[in-house]
Amino acid sequence: MLDKLDEEAYHYHIAEIKESIKNTTPILKLKNTDSHASYTGDIYSKGAYFMHSLRYSLGDTIFFKTLYQFANDSNYTYKNLVETDDFLNLVNKTSGKDFSSFFNLFLKTTNLPDVQIDSLGNNKWNVSIPNIDFDLVMDLEGNGKIERYILSQDPITIESKTKIIVDPKNWYLHQSDFNKSE
C-alpha cells in the first residue's frame, strides 16, 4: 500500500478525481446564483483539479505561500465576502504574473486546452494550443524523457524520435480527455 504522503499516491488520487469530472458546466456561475444552482456538477472534483493545475503552474513555493496567506490573512475571511477574484488577485500578486485567462478558462468555461501536435517529418513536431490566449507551462514527453515547455497559440518545434505525449503526469484537464466517444 502506498504511503499517504507519497507523490505516487497523490497522482493516483488525482487520476481518480479526473475520471469523475464530466465538465458539462462551468465551475463559476453567474453572480447572485443561489447555492442550490452553484453546488452542482463538478464543483468539487473540477475545483480540486483546478487547484492541482494551479499548483503545477505556480510551482510549489508560490502555490503553498499563496494558500497560506489566503487561509491566514484576515482580509480573506467570510466577513469580507471573499470571491474568486480576491484569490485571483492574490495569485497574481504572489506570482508576479496575470493568471486571469487561466482562471477564466478552467473556471468560467467548459473549454479546455486543445494541444495540437503536427509531425514535420525528420523527427520534428510542432506543438501548440491554438484555443488559448496565454502561455501555459506543460510537460511533454519525447524520446522517453519528460521536459517542461511553455505552450501557446504559437507552435514550438520539438525533436523526438517517438510520438510526443502530452502532459504525461496529468497536471491539466485538456481536450483529449473529453474526446472519448461514449
Number of C-alpha atoms within 10 A of each C-alpha: 4 10 9 9 8 10 11 12 14 14 15 14 11 18 15 12 15 18 10 11 19 13 19 11 16 20 23 18 15 11 7 7 11 10 8 7 10 16 14 11 16 18 18 14 19 22 16 15 23 20 14 17 19 20 17 15 19 18 12 12 10 15 19 13 13 20 14 11 14 17 11 11 9 11 14 16 12 9 8 9 9 12 10 11 11 14 15 16 15 16 23 15 13 15 18 9 11 14 19 14 14 20 17 14 17 25 20 16 16 15 19 19 19 16 19 17 19 13 15 12 9 9 12 17 23 16 23 21 20 16 15 19 13 17 16 16 15 21 21 19 18 18 12 13 11 17 11 11 15 12 20 20 17 13 16 14 15 18 17 16 14 13 16 24 15 20 19 13 15 18 21 24 21 17 15 13 14 13 8 7 4 4
